[in-house]
C-alpha cells in the first residue's frame, strides 16, 4: 500500500536488465512459452529495478512478460481494476497482493493453487511459519512471497547526529531529546510524509513502545475495543503527535520518496520509515549503516513489524499454467531472492540465502527477524495490510491521519474513533 507515483528512473543496472529482457531467447527449437501478466504498483526507480530482475528471469524461460501497472495503485485503484478484470473473466497471471487480501481473494475462488511448485521446491522448510501461513488458503499455497520489509526502522543521518552531539535514541523520550538537539543545531529533526499508510506505520511502532507486543496484538490483530479505547492507546496517540512539532512538511502530503530525499541530501536528521527507503538512499550514494544509521524505532527493538510483498496467482488458461508455475518458481529461486532484495532494499524471505552482498542494515534486519521469530514477537504490520483487510485498515488510517492533521482533535476522541472504526470491520 505504499507505492507512490514517481518518474521512471533507469540507472545502468536497470537499463542492462531491460535490454536483457528484450533480447531473443536462446534455443530456437523451444516451443513458444506462455504469457505472464503481473499487476503491480512498483513505480519508483528502485522498485522498477527490482521488478526488472523478475522480468529478465521469466524472459529467459521463453515467456512473454506484460506489465499491468497501476501508478499509486496502493490507494485502491489497483484492486478496483483487478476486480473488474476478474469479474470479466480475464484475470492477470498474478497480482501484487499481500496479507489479509490474499485470503479474501482466495475465498472467492479466484486464486490458483501452486502447491505443486511449493512442494517440489520445499517452501515449508524455507519459510518461517508466520510468512508461509499468509501465503496459503485452506492449507494450500496460492501466493509466492518475494521479500520481507521491516517497518519499524528509524534512519538517522550520522553527520546530523554528530552536529547535534547526540546518540541514537532507544526510547521515545530520548528520541525527542535528540530531535530538540538537532533543532537547536539548525537541523530539521524529522523528514516526514503525511501519507496515510506512513502515519499508521509510525503510529503502530509508537503503540508497541507504549503498550508492548501483547497490547499491539490485542489492539491491531484482535481489534479488541478495550485495547483500542484505552489509557495506553491515548498515551500512544499523545506520544505520536509530539513528533509533529519536529517534522518538516508535516501536513504537505509529500510522498515517501520526497521525504527520504530530505534525509539522503542532508536536509533532515531522521526518518521514520521501513527499509524500502534504503534503496533510495543507496541510489543517492549514501551507505546504510554508516552514512545513514539504522536502528529499531524507539522502544521496539524487541519486536519486528513485517510487510511481505507477494504475488497472488490467479486462475489462468491451460496455455499459461506453465508460465505461472515458472513465475512462482522464479520468485522463490535463491539467486533471484538475492538479486531482487538487493535491488529492493528488503531482505530475502528465504532463510537460506547468503547475506554476504547485503549491507549492514539488511544483515541486522535478518538477524532481528530470526530472533523475533524465536521470541514470538514477529508482528504483521497493520499499516501495510498484513494484519487486517484493506477496508478495516483504511478506516483506521483515516482516524490516525485526521488526528495528525487536526490539532483540535483530542487523543481520547481519536482512541474512541479507532475503536468505532475497528468495530465497523464486520459490517
For each residue, the residues with C-beta under 8 A, 3 or more apart:
1: 74 75 197 383 384 385 390 393
2: 74 195 197 198 256 274 276 384
3: 40 41 42 43 44 47 72 73 74
4: 43 44 72 74 195 255 256 257
5: 43 71 72 255
6: 9 43 44 45 255 257
7:
8: 43 45 48
9: 6 14 44 45 48 283
10: 14 15 18 45 48
11: 14 15 45 49 283
12: 15 16
13: 16 17 49 343
14: 9 10 11 17 18 45 48 49 52
15: 10 11 12 18 19
16: 12 13 19 20
17: 13 14 20 21 49 52 53 55 56
18: 10 14 15 21 22 52 55
19: 15 16 22 23
20: 16 17 23 56 59
21: 17 18 52 55 56 59 65
22: 18 19 59
23: 19 20 59
24:
25: 30 33 59 60 62
26: 60
27: 30 62
28:
29:
30: 25 27 33 62
31: 62
32: 62
33: 25 30 61 62 63 64 322 323 326
34: 63 64 319 320 321 322 323 324
35: 63 64 66 93 320 323
36: 58 63 64 65 66 93 94 320 323 324 326 327
37: 65 66 67 68 92 93 94
38: 54 65 66 67 68 92 93 94 95 96 311 327
39: 68 69 70 73 78 81 82 92 94 95 96
40: 3 51 67 68 69 70 73 95 96
41: 3 69 70 71 72 73 74 78 96
42: 3 47 48 50 51 69 96
43: 3 4 5 6 8 47 48 69 71 72
44: 3 4 6 9 47 48 257 280
45: 6 8 9 10 11 14 48 49 280 283
46: 49 50 276 279 280 282 283 343 344 345
47: 3 42 43 44 50 51 276 279 344
48: 8 9 10 14 42 43 44 45 51 52
49: 11 13 14 17 45 46 52 53 279 343
50: 42 46 47 53 54 279 340 341 343 344
51: 40 42 47 48 54 55
52: 14 17 18 21 48 49 55 56 343
53: 17 49 50 56 57 336 339 340 343
54: 38 50 51 57 58 327 330 331 336 340
55: 17 18 21 51 52 58 59 65
56: 17 20 21 52 53 59 60
57: 53 54 60 61 330 333 336
58: 36 54 55 61 63 65 323 326 327 330
59: 20 21 22 23 25 55 56 62 63 64 65
60: 25 26 56 57
61: 33 57 58 323 326 330
62: 25 27 30 31 32 33 59
63: 33 34 35 36 58 59 323 326 327
64: 33 34 35 36 59
65: 21 36 37 38 55 58 59
66: 35 36 37 38
67: 37 38 40
68: 37 38 39 40 92 95
69: 39 40 41 42 43 73
70: 39 40 41 73 77 78 81
71: 5 41 43
72: 3 4 5 41 43 75 77
73: 3 39 40 41 69 70 76 77 78 79 81
74: 1 2 3 4 41 78 197
75: 1 72
76: 73 79 80 390 394
77: 70 72 73 80 81
78: 39 41 70 73 74 81 82 95 96
79: 73 76 82 83 101 390
80: 76 77 83 84
81: 39 70 73 77 78 84 85
82: 39 78 79 85 86 91 92 95
83: 79 80 86 87
84: 80 81 87 88
85: 81 82 88 90 91 92
86: 82 83 89 90 91 108 110 314
87: 83 84
88: 84 85
89: 86
90: 85 86
91: 82 85 86 110 314 315 316
92: 37 38 39 68 82 85 95 314
93: 35 36 37 38 313 314 316 320 323 324 327
94: 36 37 38 39 144 311 312 313 314 324 327
95: 38 39 40 68 78 82 92 311 312 314
96: 38 39 40 41 42 78 309 310 311
97: 101 102 105 143 310 311 312
98: 101 102 134 143 307 308 309 310 384 385 386
99: 102 134 308 380 384 385 386 387 388
100: 103 104 385 386 387 388 389 390
101: 79 97 98 104 105 312 385 389 390
102: 97 98 99 105 106 111 134 135 137 142 143 310 312
103: 100 106 107 134 137
104: 100 101 107 108 389
105: 97 101 102 108 110 111 142 312
106: 102 103 109 110 111 137 138 142 312
107: 103 104 137
108: 86 104 105
109: 106 315
110: 86 91 105 106 314 315
111: 102 105 106 137 142 143 312 313 314 315
112: 142 313 314 315 316 324
113: 116 140 141 142
114: 117 118 141 142 143 144 313 324 325 328
115: 118 119 140 141
116: 113 119 120 325
117: 114 120 121 141 144 325 328 329 332
118: 114 115 121 123 124 141 328
119: 115 116 122 123
120: 116 117
121: 117 118 126 329 332
122: 119 125 126
123: 118 119 126 127 132 135 141 332
124: 118 127 132
125: 122
126: 121 122 123 332 350 351 352
127: 123 124 131 132 135 145 349 350 351
128: 131 132 351 369 373 378
129: 132 133
130: 133 134 306 373 378 380
131: 127 128 134 135 145 148 306 308 349
132: 123 124 127 128 129 135 136 141
133: 129 130 136
134: 98 99 102 103 130 131 143 145 308 310 380 386
135: 102 123 127 131 132 141 142 143 144 145 310
136: 132 133 139 140 141 142
137: 102 103 106 107 111 140 142
138: 106
139: 136
140: 113 115 136 137
141: 113 114 115 117 118 123 132 135 136 144
142: 102 105 106 111 112 113 114 135 136 137 312 313
143: 97 98 102 111 114 134 135 310 311 312 313
144: 94 114 117 135 141 310 311 313 327 328 331 332
145: 127 131 134 135 148 308 309 310 331 332 349
146: 308 309 310 311 331 337 340 344 346 349
147: 308 309 337 340 341 344 346 347 348 349
148: 131 145 306 307 308 346 347 348 349 365 369
149: 274 275 276 306 307 308 309 345 346 384
150: 153 274 275 304 305 306 347 365 368 369
151: 201 204 205 274 305 306 307 381 383 384
152: 204 205 208 274 296 297 300 303 304 305
153: 150 272 273 274 275 277 294 295 296 297 361 365
154: 168 169 175 270 271 272 294 295 296 297 298
155: 263 270 271 272 273 277 281 288 292 293 294
156: 160 161 168 269 270 271 292 293 295
157: 160 161 263 266 268 269 270 291 292 293
158: 161 162 290 291 292 293
159: 162 163 266 291
160: 156 157 163 164 182 185 187 266 268 269 270
161: 156 157 158 164 166 167 168 178 182 269 293
162: 158 159 165
163: 159 160 182 185 187
164: 160 161 178 181 182 184 185 187 269
165: 162 181 185
166: 161 169 177 178 181 182
167: 161 174 178
168: 154 156 161 178 293 295
169: 154 166 172 174 175 177 178 295 298
170: 174 295 298 299 301
171: 174 175 209 298 299
172: 169 175 176 206 209 210 239 242 298 299
173: 176 177
174: 167 169 170 171 177 178 298
175: 154 169 171 172 178 179 298
176: 172 173 179 180 242 246
177: 166 169 173 174 180 181
178: 161 164 166 167 168 169 174 175 181 182 189 269 270
179: 175 176 182 183 189 190 243 246 269 270
180: 176 177 183 184 189 246
181: 164 165 166 177 178 184 185
182: 160 161 163 164 166 178 179 185 187 188 189 246 269 270
183: 179 180 186 187 188 189 246
184: 164 180 181
185: 160 163 164 165 181 182
186: 183
187: 160 163 164 182 183 268 269
188: 182 183 191 248 262 267 268 269
189: 178 179 180 182 183 246 247 268 269 270
190: 179 243 246 247 248 268 269 270 271 272
191: 188 247 248 249 259 260 262 263 267 268 270 271
192: 198 243 244 247 248 249 250 259 272
193: 198 249 253 254 255 256 258 259 273
194: 198 199 249 250 251 252 253 254 401 404 405
195: 2 4 198 199 253 255 256
196: 199 200 394 397 398 400 401
197: 1 2 74 200 201 383 384 397
198: 2 192 193 194 195 201 202 256 259 272 273 383
199: 194 195 196 202 203 397 400 401 404
200: 196 197 203 204 382 383 393 396 397 400 401
201: 151 197 198 204 205 272 273 274 381 383 384
202: 198 199 205 206 240 243 272 297
203: 199 200 206 207 236 237 240 383 400
204: 151 152 200 201 207 208 216 220 305 381 382 383
205: 151 152 201 202 208 209 272 297 299 300 305
206: 172 202 203 209 210 236 239 240 297 299
207: 203 204 210 211 215 216 219 220 232 233 236
208: 152 204 205 211 212 213 215 216 299 300 303 305 379
209: 171 172 205 206 236 239 297 298 299 300
210: 172 206 207 215 232 235 236 239 299
211: 207 208 214 215 216 219 227 232 233 235 236
212: 208 215 216
213: 208 216 217 302 303 377 379
214: 211 217 218
215: 207 208 210 211 212 218 219 227 232
216: 204 207 208 211 212 213 219 220 221 303 379
217: 213 214 220 221 222 379
218: 214 215 221 222 224 226 227
219: 207 211 215 216 222 223 224 227 228 230 233
220: 204 207 216 217 223 382 387 388
221: 216 217 218 379 380 382 387 388
222: 217 218 219 227
223: 219 220 228 388 392 422 423 425
224: 218 219 227 228
225: 228 229 419 422 423
226: 218 229 230
227: 211 215 218 219 222 224 230 232 233
228: 219 223 224 225 233 415 418 419 422
229: 225 226 233 415 416 418 419
230: 219 226 227 233 234 415
231: 234 235
232: 207 210 211 215 227 235 236
233: 207 211 219 227 228 229 230 236 237 415 418
234: 230 231 237 238 411 412 415
235: 210 211 231 232 238 239 411
236: 203 206 207 209 210 211 232 233 239 240
237: 203 233 234 240 241 403 411 414 415
238: 234 235 241 242 411
239: 172 206 209 210 235 236 242
240: 202 203 206 236 237 243 400 403 404
241: 237 238 244 403 404 411
242: 172 176 238 239 245 246
243: 179 190 192 202 240 246 247 272
244: 192 241 247 250 404
245: 242
246: 176 179 180 182 183 189 190 242 243
247: 189 190 191 192 243 244 250
248: 188 190 191 192 262 267 268
249: 191 192 193 194 252 254 259
250: 192 194 244 247 404
251: 194 404 405
252: 194 249
253: 193 194 195
254: 193 194 249 258 259
255: 4 5 6 193 195 258 259
256: 2 4 193 195 198 259 260 273 276 277
257: 4 6 44 260 261 280
258: 193 254 255 261 262
259: 191 192 193 198 249 254 255 256 262 263 268 271 273
260: 191 256 257 263 264 271 273 277 280 281
261: 257 258 264 265 267 280 284
262: 188 191 248 258 259 265 267 268 271
263: 155 157 191 259 260 267 268 269 270 271 277 281 292
264: 260 261 280 281 284 286 292
265: 261 262 284
266: 157 159 160
267: 188 191 248 261 262 263
268: 157 160 187 188 189 190 191 248 259 262 263 271
269: 156 157 160 161 164 178 179 182 187 188 189 190 263
270: 154 155 156 157 160 178 179 182 189 190 191 263
271: 154 155 156 190 191 259 260 262 263 268 277
272: 153 154 155 190 192 198 201 202 205 243 297
273: 153 155 193 198 201 256 259 260 276 277
274: 2 149 150 151 152 153 201 277 307
275: 149 150 153 278 294 345 346 347 361 362 365
276: 2 46 47 149 256 273 279 280 344 345 346
277: 153 155 256 260 263 271 273 274 280 281 345
278: 275 281 282 288 294 345 359 361 362
279: 46 47 49 50 276 282 283 343 344 345
280: 44 45 46 257 260 261 264 276 277 283 284 345
281: 155 260 263 264 277 278 284 286 287 288 291 292
282: 46 278 279 285 286 287 288 345 359
283: 9 11 45 46 279 280
284: 261 264 265 280 281
285: 282
286: 264 281 282 291 292
287: 281 282 290 291 292 359
288: 155 278 281 282 291 292 294 359 360 361 362
289: 292 293 294 359 360 361 364
290: 158 287 293 360
291: 157 158 159 281 286 287 288
292: 155 156 157 158 263 264 281 286 287 288 289
293: 155 156 157 158 161 168 289 290
294: 153 154 155 275 278 288 289 360 361 364
295: 153 154 156 168 169 170 301
296: 152 153 154 300 301 303 368
297: 152 153 154 202 205 206 209 272 300
298: 154 169 170 171 172 174 175 209
299: 170 171 172 205 206 208 209 210
300: 152 205 208 209 296 297 303 305
301: 170 295 296 368
302: 213 372 375 377
303: 152 208 213 216 296 300 372 377 378 379
304: 150 152 365 368 369 371 372 377 378 379
305: 150 151 152 204 205 208 300 379 380 381
306: 130 131 148 149 150 151 369 378 379 380 381 386
307: 98 148 149 151 274 381 384 386
308: 98 99 131 134 145 146 147 148 149 349 386
309: 96 98 145 146 147 149 346
310: 96 97 98 102 134 135 143 144 145 146
311: 38 94 95 96 97 143 144 146 327 328 331
312: 94 95 97 101 102 105 106 111 142 143
313: 93 94 111 112 114 142 143 144 324 327 328
314: 86 91 92 93 94 95 110 111 112
315: 91 109 110 111 112
316: 91 93 112 320 321 323 324
317: 320 321
318: 321
319: 34
320: 34 35 36 93 316 317 323 324
321: 34 316 317 318 324 325
322: 33 34 325 326
323: 33 34 35 36 58 61 63 93 316 320 326 327
324: 34 36 93 94 112 114 313 316 320 321 327 328
325: 114 116 117 321 322 328 329
326: 33 36 58 61 63 322 323 329 330
327: 36 38 54 58 63 93 94 144 311 313 323 324 330 331
328: 114 117 118 144 311 313 324 325 331 332
329: 117 121 325 326 332 333
330: 54 57 58 61 326 327 333 336
331: 54 144 145 146 311 327 328 336
332: 117 121 123 126 144 145 328 329 336 337 349 350
333: 57 329 330 336 337
334: 337 338 350 352 353
335: 338 339
336: 53 54 57 330 331 332 333 339 340
337: 146 147 332 333 334 340 341 348 349 350 353
338: 334 335 341 342 348 353 354 357
339: 53 335 336 342 343
340: 50 53 54 146 147 336 337 343 344
341: 50 147 337 338 344 345 346 347 348 353 358 362
342: 338 339 357 358
343: 13 46 49 50 52 53 279 339 340
344: 46 47 50 146 147 276 279 340 341
345: 46 149 275 276 277 278 279 280 282 341 362
346: 146 147 148 149 275 276 309 341 362
347: 147 148 150 275 341 355 358 362 365 366 369
348: 147 148 337 338 341 351 353 355 366
349: 127 131 145 146 147 148 308 332 337
350: 126 127 332 334 337 353
351: 126 127 128 348 370
352: 126 334
353: 334 337 338 341 348 350
354: 338 357
355: 347 348 358 362 363 366
356:
357: 338 342 354
358: 341 342 347 355 362 363 366
359: 278 282 287 288 289 362 363
360: 288 289 290 294 363 364
361: 153 275 278 288 289 294 364 365
362: 275 278 288 341 345 346 347 355 358 359 365 366
363: 355 358 359 360 366 367
364: 289 294 360 361 367 368
365: 148 150 153 275 304 347 361 362 368 369
366: 347 348 355 358 362 363 369 370
367: 363 364 370 371
368: 150 296 301 304 364 365 371 372
369: 128 148 150 304 306 347 365 366 372 373 378
370: 351 366 367 373 374
371: 304 367 368 374 375
372: 302 303 304 368 369 375 376 377 378
373: 128 130 369 370 376 378
374: 370 371
375: 302 371 372
376: 372 373
377: 213 302 303 304 372
378: 128 130 303 304 306 369 372 373
379: 208 213 216 217 221 303 304 305 306 387
380: 99 130 134 221 305 306 386 387
381: 151 201 204 305 306 307 384 385 386 387
382: 200 204 220 221 386 387 388 393 396
383: 1 151 197 198 200 201 203 204 393 397
384: 1 2 98 99 149 151 197 201 307 381
385: 1 98 99 100 101 381 388 389 390 393
386: 98 99 100 134 306 307 308 380 381 382
387: 99 100 220 221 379 380 381 382 393
388: 99 100 220 221 223 382 385 392 393 396 425
389: 100 101 104 385 392 393 425
390: 1 76 79 100 101 385 393 394
391: 394 395 425
392: 223 388 389 395 396 421 422 425
393: 1 200 382 383 385 387 388 389 390 396 397
394: 76 196 390 391 397 398
395: 391 392 398 399 421 422 424 425
396: 200 382 388 392 393 399 400 418 421 422
397: 196 197 199 200 383 393 394 400 401
398: 196 394 395 401 402 421
399: 395 396 402 403 414 417 418 421
400: 196 199 200 203 240 396 397 403 404 414 418
401: 194 196 199 200 397 398 404 405
402: 398 399 405 406 409 414
403: 237 240 241 399 400 406 409 411 414
404: 194 199 240 241 244 250 251 400 401
405: 194 251 401 402
406: 402 403 409
407:
408:
409: 402 403 406 413 414
410: 413 414
411: 234 235 237 238 241 403 414 415
412: 234 415 416
413: 409 410 416 417
414: 237 399 400 402 403 409 410 411 417 418
415: 228 229 230 233 234 237 411 412 418 419
416: 229 412 413 419 420
417: 399 413 414 420 421
418: 228 229 233 396 399 400 414 415 421 422
419: 225 228 229 415 416 422 423
420: 416 417 423 424
421: 392 395 396 398 399 417 418 424 425
422: 223 225 228 392 395 396 418 419 425
423: 223 225 419 420
424: 395 420 421 427
425: 223 388 389 391 392 395 421 422
426:
427: 424
